[in-house]
Amino acid sequence: MRIAISGVSGYTGLEILRILLNHPKVEISALISETYAGRSAKGVFPYLSKLVDLKFESLSDVALEDRCDLIFCALPHGVSMSYIPPILKSGVKVIDLSGDFRLKDSDSYESWYKIKHTAKELLTEAVYGLPEINRHKIKDATLVANPGCYPTSIILPLYPLLESGLINSSGIISDSKSAVSGAGRKAESSYMYMECSEDIRAYSIASKHRHTPEIEEVLSCFSKDKVKVTFTPHLVPMKRGILSTIYAELSSDVSIADIEACYADKYKDERFVRLLGRGNLPRTANVAGTNFCDIGFEIDERSNRLIIVSAIDNLVKGAAGQAVQNMNIMAGFPEETGMTSIGFLP
C-alpha cells in the first residue's frame, strides 16, 4: 500500500513516519511539508539518516493519484478542510488528524473553532476513527476523522459504562493532564523549556476547550440522555503522555463486579485496550511509545462515585498510532500490524 504523509515535519507526522518505517505492508511514497519542501528528510532530521532517503515536497507538486493510495493529513485545523476535498476527488483515501471533520454539526464546529467550515458536505461522509466503536464503518470509509488525544483517553473508559447504564450521563468530570508535545511542534513562549519546566497549569477551563463537544457528541451516542462533561485539561512538563482522572456518579445498586464485567465484555478482544482492574491505576510511563490505552478504577462508596484513570501516549493512541490502526482496518490488515514493538522504559 502506497502512503503519503502531509504535515510530516510536525510531531504527529513524524510519529506516523516512525511507525510506518516498521510496517511490513506499506511503501512511503511521499513526504509533504510546505516548510521544508525541496530539502531531504535526513538533512532536516538527522535521526532519519539511513532510514529515509526521500525529500520533502510541496502538496501542489505531488500528483497524489499517481503516487499513493492513502494520505495521512497531519495538518492544523482549518487547513485540512481546504486540502482534503480535491484529494478525495482524485480517488485517494484520507485519514485526517485535525479537528475539521470530527464533529457532525458544522454550526457546532464554527462555534467552537471560531472559523467557517468550507467543506460541510463531507461532515456526514467522514467516519469518526475510534476503532473500538466504529470499526465496521472505518473499514469502508474514504475519509476518516482521527479522534483527538484527550477524547480518546476519556471516551474509551466511559462509553461502555454509559451504554450499560452503570453510570449517570450527568455530572461527569474529567481532569486530564497532557505532555507538552500535545500542543504540537511550534515556537510559542508557553511551551518553551523555561516556561514549562517545574510547572503545571490548567487551561481552557469551563467549557472552553475544543475537545469538549467531540467528547460529548460521541458519548451521547451511547446514552439515552445527552451527555455533558466538565473537562479540565492541564499542561505538565513531560514529552509525551496523557493521564485522565474521570469522575462519574454510579447508578443505583452498581457493584464492582458489574463494572469489571462490563469492561471485560466490551474489551476482551480489543488489542489496544488494557484493563488493569480495581485499584491498579495506570501510569503514562507504561504506555509511552505504544498504542495502548490502560484503564483502572476505584469506587468511592462514600460519595457513590466511580473514579476511573486512563493513560495513553498522546502521540500514538492519541494520534499517529490510532491513525495507523485506522489505516490497517481500511486496508484489511490486522490492526496491530506495524505496532507490535514494546514501548519506552524509561
C-alpha positions as CSV (number, residue, x, y, z in Angstrom):
1,M,0.0,0.0,0.0
2,R,1.4,3.4,-1.0
3,I,1.3,6.1,1.6
4,A,1.8,9.8,1.7
5,I,2.1,11.9,4.9
6,S,1.2,15.6,4.8
7,G,2.4,17.8,7.6
8,V,5.2,15.2,8.2
9,S,7.5,17.7,9.9
10,G,5.3,18.1,13.0
11,Y,5.4,15.8,15.9
12,T,2.3,13.8,14.8
13,G,3.6,13.5,11.2
14,L,7.0,12.3,12.4
15,E,5.4,9.8,14.7
16,I,3.4,8.4,11.8
17,L,6.6,8.1,9.8
18,R,8.3,6.4,12.8
19,I,5.6,3.8,13.0
20,L,5.3,3.2,9.2
21,L,9.0,2.6,8.9
22,N,8.4,-0.7,10.8
23,H,5.2,-1.5,8.8
24,P,5.8,-4.5,6.5
25,K,2.9,-3.8,4.1
26,V,3.3,-0.1,3.2
27,E,5.6,1.9,1.0
28,I,6.1,5.5,2.0
29,S,5.9,7.3,-1.4
30,A,5.7,11.0,-0.5
31,L,6.6,13.2,2.5
32,I,4.8,16.5,2.3
33,S,6.0,19.6,4.2
34,E,5.5,23.1,2.9
35,T,8.0,24.4,5.4
36,Y,10.9,22.1,4.2
37,A,9.9,21.4,0.6
38,G,12.9,20.6,-1.5
39,R,15.1,19.5,1.4
40,S,16.0,16.0,2.2
41,A,14.3,14.4,5.2
42,K,17.6,13.3,6.7
43,G,19.0,16.7,6.2
44,V,16.3,18.3,8.3
45,F,16.0,15.5,10.8
46,P,19.4,13.7,11.1
47,Y,17.9,10.9,13.1
48,L,16.3,9.7,9.9
49,S,19.7,9.1,8.3
50,K,20.0,5.6,6.7
51,L,16.3,5.2,7.3
52,V,14.6,7.6,4.9
53,D,16.0,8.8,1.5
54,L,13.0,10.9,0.4
55,K,12.9,14.7,0.0
56,F,10.1,16.8,1.5
57,E,7.7,18.0,-1.2
58,S,5.0,20.6,-1.6
59,L,1.5,19.3,-1.9
60,S,1.0,21.3,-5.0
61,D,3.9,19.5,-6.7
62,V,2.6,15.9,-5.9
63,A,0.2,14.1,-8.2
64,L,-1.3,12.1,-5.3
65,E,-3.5,9.9,-7.5
66,D,-0.3,8.5,-9.2
67,R,1.8,8.3,-6.0
68,C,-0.4,6.9,-3.2
69,D,-3.5,5.0,-2.2
70,L,-3.9,6.8,1.1
71,I,-2.7,10.0,2.7
72,F,-2.4,11.0,6.3
73,C,-3.2,14.7,6.8
74,A,-1.4,15.8,9.9
75,L,-2.3,19.5,9.4
76,P,-3.7,22.1,11.7
77,H,-7.5,22.6,12.0
78,G,-8.8,25.0,9.4
79,V,-6.1,23.9,6.9
80,S,-7.1,20.3,6.3
81,M,-10.6,21.2,5.1
82,S,-9.2,23.2,2.2
83,Y,-6.8,20.4,1.0
84,I,-9.0,17.3,1.5
85,P,-11.9,17.7,-0.9
86,P,-9.7,17.6,-4.1
87,I,-7.7,14.8,-2.7
88,L,-10.8,12.7,-2.2
89,K,-12.0,13.5,-5.7
90,S,-8.7,12.2,-7.1
91,G,-9.6,8.8,-5.6
92,V,-7.1,8.8,-2.7
93,K,-8.3,7.9,0.8
94,V,-7.7,10.3,3.6
95,I,-7.1,9.9,7.3
96,D,-7.3,13.4,8.8
97,L,-5.7,14.2,12.1
98,S,-7.1,17.7,12.6
99,G,-10.4,18.5,14.2
100,D,-12.0,19.6,10.9
101,F,-14.2,16.5,10.4
102,R,-14.7,15.1,13.9
103,L,-18.0,17.0,14.6
104,K,-21.1,16.2,12.5
105,D,-22.6,19.7,13.1
106,S,-21.0,22.5,11.1
107,D,-22.6,25.1,13.4
108,S,-21.0,23.4,16.4
109,Y,-17.7,23.3,14.7
110,E,-17.8,27.0,13.8
111,S,-18.9,27.9,17.3
112,W,-16.1,26.1,19.0
113,Y,-13.3,26.6,16.4
114,K,-14.2,30.2,15.6
115,I,-13.7,29.7,11.8
116,K,-16.1,28.9,8.9
117,H,-16.2,25.3,7.7
118,T,-15.7,25.2,4.0
119,A,-16.3,21.5,3.4
120,K,-19.6,20.9,5.1
121,E,-20.6,18.4,2.5
122,L,-18.0,16.0,3.9
123,L,-19.1,16.0,7.5
124,T,-21.7,13.3,7.0
125,E,-19.3,11.2,4.9
126,A,-16.4,11.4,7.5
127,V,-16.2,8.4,9.9
128,Y,-15.1,9.1,13.4
129,G,-11.9,7.0,13.7
130,L,-12.1,5.4,17.1
131,P,-11.7,1.7,16.1
132,E,-13.2,0.3,19.3
133,I,-16.6,1.8,18.4
134,N,-16.6,2.4,14.7
135,R,-14.5,-0.5,13.2
136,H,-17.3,-1.6,10.9
137,K,-17.6,1.9,9.4
138,I,-13.9,2.6,9.2
139,K,-13.4,-0.5,7.0
140,D,-15.3,1.0,4.0
141,A,-14.5,4.7,4.7
142,T,-12.8,7.1,2.3
143,L,-12.4,9.8,4.9
144,V,-11.6,9.0,8.5
145,A,-11.5,11.8,11.1
146,N,-8.9,10.6,13.6
147,P,-10.1,11.4,17.2
148,G,-8.4,13.9,19.5
149,C,-6.0,12.7,22.1
150,Y,-7.9,13.9,25.1
151,P,-11.2,12.5,23.8
152,T,-9.6,9.1,23.2
153,S,-8.5,8.9,26.8
154,I,-12.0,9.9,28.0
155,I,-14.3,8.1,25.6
156,L,-12.7,4.7,25.9
157,P,-13.2,4.4,29.7
158,L,-16.7,5.9,29.7
159,Y,-18.7,4.6,26.7
160,P,-19.1,1.0,27.8
161,L,-20.5,2.2,31.2
162,L,-22.9,4.7,29.7
163,E,-24.1,2.1,27.2
164,S,-24.8,-0.4,30.0
165,G,-26.4,2.2,32.2
166,L,-24.0,1.8,35.0
167,I,-23.2,5.5,35.4
168,N,-25.3,8.6,35.1
169,S,-25.0,10.8,32.0
170,S,-24.8,14.0,34.1
171,G,-22.1,15.1,36.5
172,I,-19.2,13.5,34.6
173,I,-15.9,15.3,35.3
174,S,-12.6,14.6,33.6
175,D,-9.3,16.1,35.0
176,S,-6.8,15.4,32.2
177,K,-3.1,16.1,32.1
178,S,-1.1,16.2,28.8
179,A,2.5,16.3,27.9
180,V,3.9,19.4,26.0
181,S,4.0,17.6,22.7
182,G,0.2,17.7,22.6
183,A,0.5,21.4,21.7
184,G,2.4,20.5,18.5
185,R,5.8,21.4,17.2
186,K,5.6,25.2,17.3
187,A,7.5,28.0,18.8
188,E,5.4,29.7,21.5
189,S,6.6,31.1,24.8
190,S,4.1,28.9,26.8
191,Y,5.8,25.8,25.6
192,M,9.4,26.8,26.0
193,Y,11.5,24.8,28.4
194,M,11.9,27.7,30.9
195,E,8.1,28.3,30.9
196,C,7.1,24.6,31.2
197,S,9.7,23.1,33.4
198,E,8.9,22.8,37.1
199,D,5.3,23.9,36.4
200,I,1.8,22.5,35.9
201,R,-1.1,24.6,34.7
202,A,-4.8,24.2,33.9
203,Y,-6.0,25.9,30.7
204,S,-9.2,26.3,28.6
205,I,-11.4,25.5,31.6
206,A,-15.2,25.9,32.0
207,S,-16.2,24.5,28.6
208,K,-13.6,26.4,26.5
209,H,-11.6,23.5,25.1
210,R,-12.4,22.4,21.5
211,H,-12.3,18.7,22.5
212,T,-15.4,19.2,24.8
213,P,-18.0,19.0,22.0
214,E,-16.2,16.0,20.5
215,I,-16.3,14.1,23.8
216,E,-20.0,14.9,24.4
217,E,-21.1,14.2,20.8
218,V,-19.6,10.7,20.8
219,L,-20.6,9.7,24.4
220,S,-24.2,10.9,23.8
221,C,-24.5,8.2,21.1
222,F,-24.3,5.6,24.0
223,S,-26.7,7.2,26.4
224,K,-30.4,7.7,26.4
225,D,-29.8,11.3,27.6
226,K,-27.4,13.9,26.2
227,V,-24.1,13.7,27.9
228,K,-22.4,16.8,29.3
229,V,-18.9,16.6,30.6
230,T,-16.9,19.0,32.8
231,F,-13.4,18.8,31.1
232,T,-10.4,20.4,32.6
233,P,-7.1,20.0,30.7
234,H,-3.7,20.6,32.2
235,L,-0.2,21.0,30.8
236,V,2.5,19.0,32.5
237,P,6.3,19.2,31.9
238,M,6.9,15.9,30.1
239,K,7.4,15.0,26.5
240,R,4.5,12.6,25.8
241,G,1.5,11.1,27.6
242,I,-2.0,11.8,28.8
243,L,-3.4,10.8,32.2
244,S,-7.2,11.3,32.6
245,T,-8.9,11.0,36.0
246,I,-12.6,10.7,35.4
247,Y,-15.4,11.0,38.0
248,A,-18.9,9.6,37.3
249,E,-21.9,9.0,39.5
250,L,-22.9,5.4,39.7
251,S,-26.4,4.3,39.0
252,S,-28.2,2.6,41.9
253,D,-27.0,-0.8,43.1
254,V,-23.9,-1.0,40.9
255,S,-21.2,-3.3,42.2
256,I,-17.5,-3.6,41.5
257,A,-18.3,-6.9,39.8
258,D,-20.7,-5.1,37.4
259,I,-18.0,-2.6,36.4
260,E,-15.5,-5.3,35.9
261,A,-17.9,-7.5,33.9
262,C,-18.9,-4.5,31.7
263,Y,-15.3,-3.7,30.8
264,A,-14.4,-7.3,30.3
265,D,-17.3,-7.9,27.9
266,K,-16.5,-4.8,25.9
267,Y,-12.7,-5.0,25.7
268,K,-11.9,-8.7,26.0
269,D,-11.0,-8.9,22.3
270,E,-9.5,-5.4,21.9
271,R,-5.8,-5.5,21.1
272,F,-5.0,-2.0,22.3
273,V,-7.1,-1.6,25.5
274,R,-5.6,-3.0,28.7
275,L,-7.8,-3.4,31.7
276,L,-5.9,-3.1,35.0
277,G,-8.9,-3.6,37.2
278,R,-9.9,-2.1,40.5
279,G,-7.1,-0.3,42.4
280,N,-4.5,-0.8,39.7
281,L,-4.0,2.7,38.4
282,P,-2.4,3.5,35.0
283,R,0.8,5.4,34.5
284,T,1.9,7.3,31.4
285,A,5.3,5.6,31.6
286,N,3.7,2.2,30.9
287,V,2.1,3.4,27.6
288,A,4.9,5.6,26.2
289,G,5.7,4.7,22.6
290,T,2.7,2.3,22.4
291,N,-0.8,2.3,21.0
292,F,-2.3,1.1,24.3
293,C,-5.0,2.7,26.4
294,D,-4.6,1.5,30.0
295,I,-7.7,1.7,32.3
296,G,-8.0,1.3,36.0
297,F,-10.7,2.3,38.5
298,E,-11.8,2.6,42.1
299,I,-15.2,3.1,43.7
300,D,-15.7,5.8,46.3
301,E,-18.5,4.3,48.3
302,R,-19.0,7.3,50.5
303,S,-19.9,9.5,47.5
304,N,-21.2,6.8,45.3
305,R,-18.7,7.8,42.6
306,L,-16.7,5.8,40.2
307,I,-13.2,7.1,39.7
308,I,-11.5,5.9,36.5
309,V,-7.9,6.6,35.5
310,S,-6.8,6.1,31.9
311,A,-3.4,6.6,30.3
312,I,-2.3,6.9,26.7
313,D,0.6,8.2,24.7
314,N,-0.8,11.3,23.2
315,L,1.3,10.9,20.1
316,V,0.4,7.3,19.5
317,K,-3.0,6.1,20.6
318,G,-3.9,9.8,20.8
319,A,-2.8,10.5,17.3
320,A,-0.4,8.6,15.0
321,G,-0.8,5.1,16.3
322,Q,-4.6,5.3,16.1
323,A,-4.3,6.7,12.6
324,V,-2.2,3.7,11.6
325,Q,-4.7,1.4,13.3
326,N,-7.4,3.0,11.2
327,M,-5.3,2.6,8.0
328,N,-4.8,-1.1,8.8
329,I,-8.6,-1.5,9.1
330,M,-9.2,0.3,5.8
331,A,-6.6,-1.8,4.1
332,G,-7.8,-5.1,5.6
333,F,-4.5,-5.7,7.5
334,P,-4.5,-7.0,11.1
335,E,-4.9,-3.9,13.3
336,E,-1.7,-4.4,15.2
337,T,0.4,-4.6,12.0
338,G,3.5,-2.3,12.4
339,M,2.7,-1.6,16.1
340,T,3.8,-4.7,18.0
341,S,7.2,-3.3,19.3
342,I,7.5,-2.8,23.1
343,G,7.2,0.8,24.4
344,F,9.8,3.0,26.1
345,L,11.0,2.4,29.6
346,P,12.5,4.7,30.8
